[in-house]
């Protein structure tokens, strides 16, 4: 008689328990999906920050080289010096690229 009562109890409880389990599984899937989208967003921001830092370092290097060239070039030739002009142009290009990154 004990087995029959146990079986009836399980048969009565299983449909409700099953619905609760299915609901819990769906909620878990939603949480995982939100976590996945968050990780993707953080990853994208990290890539952008890394790229921005890299471009900023390149720009700083160009400023350094520009300073060295200006120091060894007479002031009267600054506007006509091709190397100085190219460095300034490259710095402006890097500035634009850095501003494009969020």
N, C-alpha and C positions, 0 to 999 in steps of 0.2 A: 504494500500500500504506500510506503514511503517513496518509492520510485515514481509511482503514478502522480502523487501530489507534487513532487519536484518537477516532473515533466509538465504538468499543467501550469505550474508557476512560471516556468521558463517560457512555455508557449504563450502565456499571457503577457509577460514582460518583454519578450524579444521584439515585437513590432515597434514598441515605443523606444526601446533601447537602440534599435537599428536606425530609426529616424534621427535620434539624437546623435548617433555616431556619424551618420551621413551629413548632418548639419555641421558637426565639428570638423569633418573633413573639408567641407566647402569653405568654412571660415579659415581653416589652416591654409588652403590654397590661395585665398584672397590675401592673407598676411604675407605669404611667400611671394606673391606677385608684387605686392607693394615694396617688399624688401628688395626684390630684384630690380625694380625700376629705380629705387633709391641708390642702389649700388652702381647702376649704370650712370646715373646723374652725377654721382660723386666722382666716378672714374673719368667722365667727360670733363668735369671741372678741373680735375687733377692734370689731365693732359693739356688743357688750355693754360693752366698756371705754369706748367713745366715749359711749354712753348714760349710763353711770355717771358719767363726768366731767361731762357736761352737767347731770345732775341735781344733782351735788355743787356745781357753780357756781351753779345756781339757789338751792340751799339757802344757800350762803354769802351770796348777795345778800339773801335774806330775813333772815338773821342781821344783816346790815348795817342793813337798814331797821328791823328790830326794835330794834336798839341806838339808832338815831336817835329812834325813837318813845319808847323808855323814857327816854332822856335828856331829852326835852322834856315828859314826863308826870310829874306828882307821884307819888311812891311810893305814896301812899294810894289812887290811882286805877288802879294797874297791873292789879289783878284784874278791875276792872269795865270797863276800856277795850276797846271792840269791836275796834279796829284791832290792838291787841297780841294779843288772843285769836285773831283770824283768822291773824295771822302765825305764832303758835305752832302752831296747827292745821295750817297749810300746811307748816311745817317738819317736823312729825311725819309727815305724809303722804309728803313727799319722803324722809324717813328710811326709811320702810317700803318705798318703791319701790326705793331704793338697796340695801337689804338683800336684796330679791328677786333682784337681778341677781347672778349668780355671780361 
